[in-house]
Amino acid sequence: LNRNIRGLAYEPLCNLHSAMQETSAAESPFQDLMTDHLFQCSMKLATSCRYPSHYFDHMTIDSDEELEVERNDIRDVLRAISGGEVTYSGPPSKSSLQVLHYIVQACTKSILEDVDSAGLPHETAVHALTALAKPLNCLGEAFVRGELENPRLIEILDTTMKALSYVGEKLVKVLPTLRVAEVFPLSRIFDLGFASLCPALSSICQKGHFPTALGLCIQNAMHAAFLSLIHIPELVAESTLDHSPYDIRGAFRGPGGEDHVGILLFSRLANEGEALAKHVLSLGHANGNNLLQDLCKLHGDLKVIENERGAGIHYGKGVTPRTRRILLETISTFTKLAKSTPGLLQDGGTEADRMLRELFESAVMHLSRIPRPGNFDEKTLFEICEHTYDISAFDASLVSCLFSDSSEPIVLDCVSTMMEAGVYGYRNCMTCNGKDKEMVQWSRLRGALVNNIKASAHPGLLSRAIEALVLLTTAECEAIMLQCNSGPSSQSYIFNETIFPDDGLPTGAFVIVMADLLNNENLSQSIVQDYIRAASQCCTPVLQTFCHECPTYTLPSAVEPRAALCEAWFLTASVIAERMQSKAVGVSNDLALKLISESCCGAITLILFTPLQKDSAKQVHDKKGMNMDGPQTLAIVDFFEKVFLMDSAALHFVAQELQHRYQAQLDEHEHQQNDTALRGIAILVAILFRAASGCLPPWTIEGFPSIFAALYQGCGSSTDVFVQVVEAAMTIKLSPGAASGLTPPGSVLAGRFFEGMKEATQHTFLRNAAEISAKDTDEGWRRFKALLKQAAGGKKKASGFSQKPSPSSWDCDRL
């Protein structure tokens, strides 16, 4: 049967299995017949997706996409019919367990008895067996809960381990001698499959039950992965993953993945659970040496190969720098565990700790010896970037030493080199024409510095690390301001598609560090205060930067640097506002309250930059500031919701600050003129009305149901107060000059649709608002959104805005 015909069987098999779970058929006389049918069909499909003969003799060309898709589909079918479609909340069903048992037995029989032309077990048998990782991991969970009374459950786990142990043993024997093409497919699926089974192994270790097969299985798997890291390059040729979903055939990675699967195996063993990691360390390495010392030596060998390949070349031999750093992180994790667990290793991990410190000190030494100050060329920036990335892979206890009060010249010189190189691009943004290669490496260095600062958190940042964060953020803001001051048509030498590509690191990376660190729920009050103090120091330059009146750049190659900076800031401000909800930051924290208030003003300014005019062409012409058609608007909408959910005292403070800033007037509500908090909240709500009227993209309003539900909660869940706020927002005006001329004097802040609204329409809107808030349901708030959309001019046709964007990513690991 061809591939298309086979594909027609996937859904019926899954449907049959689902029917067996949902009906009494599982207890009928046909149970064995249907179970056998599922097993036979699935195994036929599993053996049909083998790689063709000599497929891996051509490792530099792209993988067969249709074949890889078929293999993915078959894995999904095997998982589904063997009970992996859901996590077990109780003992596995009889039919699922029986199918799982049959497949494990069949795969094991093939592994032990059948061999390919190289004398190795067939890759398809290992592929089918490891596809069962999810149901096997569920068995591990059942084992921990004490539900393994059925001997078949233990037999399935034991059989799987024996089969994988045998495969690992075979690979260990042939990896140093066979051609890469001969051992490549089996070694890859084995490393990947064993890594995916680590949750089951962790469950077994957590229970304290160590079957004989477990230790030998882990030892053989580690030895096989160790040899694969030595003998099989991560990439035989340059990766095509940027345009091919499954990369070249010679990519020793998971389907569409980005790391050597051998290191994934070690990483999962180290991080899946403490019980498993301890058991792994107690086993050591199959050759009898200390596992940690072997891994340290392996890291050194891979670093040598990396240097031999040359700068920027990540294929041919060895592994990518990112994979090598995952190895470094894994060694650090194991070593930390060994040091904290007396008796786990004979030397207590001291030798591995010594070797790690030598590696760390070597990277620090290299950075300290780089001449400065001066112009950094491409080679120097690349070298600084790589060593900085390496340093960030070590444990926080080591990385934090860089930012301690140490006066050691080597440490001080190292940090000075990193910081001077980090601001180099920003401070030369107007004069670095023709230096794209240098600036590309500088842009990568930004990511290395982000990782470095985050890695130094132990759990809080030392004062020098906070100073570094503020320095880098301020330098970025200054560079963006210089660009804005040059006008929207000016040429940018760094804020362009070459230096800041779509898959690169956006601006705002140093700001988002503060959000990432604050998201740790286990921080002490003093550490939270330190982070808020750092954000407060960045507040003024960041807000001034993204609120600059310069329109979005017009050159096709230009990148708008304010957008991602703005997004990062409001995401950070949202985290701080959330802290105000949980009272992790007390409402008396003046810095936090001031930061939230200033951020509200920044959001208001951005929305007021877009005038509301009937003439759309004139509206575009008169618009100030950056284009809001991006993820920064998503962040602002989320920020407003978090503000309304703050502690009542904090919300009251912010409202008073807004009224003090904008001096809002309620002409028809003189009895409310003295209610400062009401007018302050009304300003925010009026701005939301204005945003819905066309100042922000139409997709913005999709977030309004949760915003107004939060507003109702912020009003003390009082319908009367909520309606008061909404009514005030519909008519409130800013005093002349309060918004720097962004709105006509005396005009209604909510916009022209509310300014011209008839009194009867207002009353109907307020009556509906009262009814909806009194019920306080999700459906009701969605209805409020629809009413608001209608009141704000209805559907915005031909608005010129794009579809709803995805949030930005500040992932720095693979730049």
C-alpha positions, 0 to 999 in steps of 0.5 A, a space after each residue: 500500500 502506498 503512503 496515501 492509502 496507509 494514511 486513511 487508516 490512522 483516524 479509524 484506528 483511533 476512533 475504534 480505540 476511543 469507542 472501546 473506551 466509551 462503550 461496553 464493547 471493552 467487556 464484550 466477547 469481541 474485546 480480544 478480536 478488536 484489541 488484536 485488530 488494533 495491534 496488528 494494524 498498528 504494527 503493520 503501519 509501524 514497519 511501513 515507515 522505515 527509511 529506504 536503503 541508502 537513505 543516509 548515504 546522502 546526508 547533506 540533502 533535505 529530509 523526505 518531508 512526507 516520510 517524516 510526516 508519516 512517521 509522526 502520524 504513526 507515532 501519534 496512532 501508537 500513542 493513542 491506541 495504547 493509552 497515551 492520549 490522556 494522562 491516567 487519573 486511575 489504573 489504565 483501561 484493560 484494552 489500552 493496557 493489552 494493546 500496549 503489552 502486545 506492542 511492547 512484546 512485538 517490538 522487543 521480540 524484533 529488537 532481540 531477534 532481527 538485525 539489519 545489514 549492519 548487524 543492529 536491531 531494526 530502527 523501525 522496531 525501536 521507533 515503534 517502542 519509543 513512540 510509546 513513551 507517553 503511555 509508558 510514562 503514565 504507567 510510571 505515574 500509576 506506579 508511584 500512586 501504588 496502582 501496579 497490582 497487575 503484574 502485567 504493568 511491571 512486566 511492560 516496564 521491565 520488558 521495555 528497559 531490557 529491550 532498550 538496554 540491549 539496543 544501547 549495548 549494541 550501539 556501544 559496540 559499533 559506534 566507534 567502528 561503523 560508518 556514520 551513515 550505518 549507525 546514524 538512524 538507530 543511534 538518533 532514535 535511541 537517544 531521542 526515545 530514551 530521553 522521552 522515557 525519563 519521566 517513567 524512569 524518574 517515577 520508578 526511582 521516586 518510588 525507591 524501586 530499582 529493578 535489575 534492568 533499570 541500572 544496566 539500561 541507564 548505564 548502556 544508554 548513557 554510554 551510547 549517548 556519550 559515544 554518539 556525542 563523540 562520533 556523530 556530528 550534530 550537523 553533517 552539513 549546514 542546517 536548512 531548518 530556516 526553510 525546511 521543517 525537518 532539516 537535512 538528513 544528517 541532522 542528529 536532532 529530533 524532528 525539526 529540533 535544534 540540539 544533539 539528541 545525545 545531550 538531550 538524554 543527559 539533560 533529561 536524566 539530570 533534570 527530570 527528577 532528583 531521585 533519578 539524577 541521584 540514581 544516575 550519579 550512583 551508577 556512574 559511567 559504564 566504563 567505570 570512571 566517574 560520570 561527572 569527570 567523563 562529562 567534563 572531559 567530553 566538554 573539553 573535547 567538544 570545545 576543541 572541535 568547536 575551535 577547530 571548525 572556526 568562528 560561526 561554522 556549526 557543522 561538519 564535526 562536533 556539536 553546536 555551541 548551544 548543545 555544548 552549553 547544555 552539556 555544561 548546564 547538565 554537569 553543573 546540575 549533577 555537580 550541585 546535587 553531588 555536593 549537596 548529597 553526602 555519600 552519593 559520590 566517593 569524592 563528593 563531587 569535588 573533582 568535578 567542581 574543581 574542573 567546572 571552576 577551571 572552565 569558568 575561570 578560563 572564560 573569565 580570564 579570556 575576557 579579562 585579557 581583551 584590550 579595551 577601550 577601543 573599536 571592537 572588530 567582528 572577531 573580538 565581538 564574536 569571541 566576547 559573545 561566545 565566552 559570555 554565553 559560556 559563563 551564563 551556562 554555569 551555576 548561579 553561585 559561580 556567575 554571581 561572583 562576577 557581580 560581587 564586591 570583589 576587587 580582583 582585577 581579573 573579575 573587574 576587567 572581565 565585567 568591564 569588557 562585557 559592558 563596554 562591548 555591550 554598549 558599543 553598538 548603541 553608542 556608535 549607532 550613528 557612525 557604524 556605517 559599513 560595519 554590519 558584520 561587527 554589529 551582527 556579533 554585537 547584537 548576539 552579544 546582547 543576548 549573551 549579556 541577558 543570559 549572563 545577568 539572569 544566570 547570576 540571580 541567586 536568587 536575587 541580583 547583586 547591586 552590580 548586576 542591577 547596575 549593569 541592567 540599568 546601564 544597558 537599558 539606558 544605552 538602548 534608550 539613548 540610541 533609539 532617541 538619537 534615531 528618532 531625533 533624526 526623523 522617520 526617513 533617516 537611515 539606521 545603521 543598527 535598527 535594521 533587518 540585518 542587525 535586528 532580524 525577525 528571528 533575532 533578539 528584539 529591543 527591550 531584552 534587558 527590560 524583560 529580564 526584570 519581568 522574568 526575574 519578578 515572576 519567581 514567586 519565591 522571592 523575598 520582599 527585599 529582592 522584589 524591592 531591588 528589582 522594582 528599584 531597578 525598573 524605576 531607574 529605567 522608567 523615565 528613559 524607557 517611557 520617554 523613548 517609546 512616547 517619542 513623537 517621531 512617526 514610524 520609520 519609512 525606509 523598507 529596511 528599517 526596524 521600529 525599535 520602540 515597539 518591542 521596548 514598549 511591549 517589554 516595558 508593559 509586560 514588566 509593569 504588568 508583573 509589578 501590578 500583579 505583585 500589587 494584587 498579591 500584596 507581595 509588594 505592599 501598597 506603601 511601596 512608593 516606587 512601585 505605585 509611581 511606576 504603575 502611574 507613570 506607565 498608565 500615563 505612557 499608555 494614555 499618551 500612545 493612544 492619544 497620539 492617534 487623532 480621531 477624525 472622520 477623514 482617515 487620510 488626515 488621521 494618518 497624516 496627523 498621527 504622531 509616534 510609532 505605529 501601534 499595530 503590534 504586540 505592544 498593544 496586546 501588552 498595554 491591554 493586559 496591563 490595564 487589566 492588571 491595574 484594575 485588579 490591584 489592591 484597592 489602596 494601590 488603585 486609589 493612589 494611581 487614580 489620584 496620580 492620573 487626576 493630578 496629572 491630567 486635571 480632568 473635568 466633569 462639567 455635568 457632574 459638579 457633585 463629583 468634581 471633588 471625587 479625585 479617584 473617580 475622575 482618575 479611573 474615569 480617565 483610564 476608562 475613557 481612554 479605553 473607549 477612545 481606543 475602541 473608537 479607532 485609536 488602536 487596532 480593531 482586534 484590541 477590543 477582543 481583550 475588553 471583556 476581561 478588562 471590564 470584568 477587572 474594572 468591576 472588581 476594582 470598583 469593589 464589585 459594586 454595580 453603582 460604582 461601576 456605572 458611575 465610573 462608566 458614566 463619568 468616562 463617557 463625558 470626562 474632558 482634560 483641561 487645556 494643555 494637560 495632554 500636551 495638545 494631543 486632544 482639542 481643548 475641551 473635547 471629550 476624552 472618550 472620542 467623537 462617538 461618545 461626544 456626539 452620543 444622544 442622551 437616550 443612547 447614553 441612558 440605554 448604554 448605562 442601563 445595559 452596563 448596570 445589568 451586565 455588571 450585576 450578573 458579572 458573567 463571562 457571557 455578560 462581559 462579552 455582551 458589554 464588549 459588543 455594546 461598546 463596539 457598537 457605541 464606538 462606531 461599529 465595525 472598522 472597515 478598511 482600517 489599515 490595521 493588520 491581523 492580531 499579532 503574536 507576542 514577541 520572543 526574547 529567547 537568547 539561547 540560539 542567536 
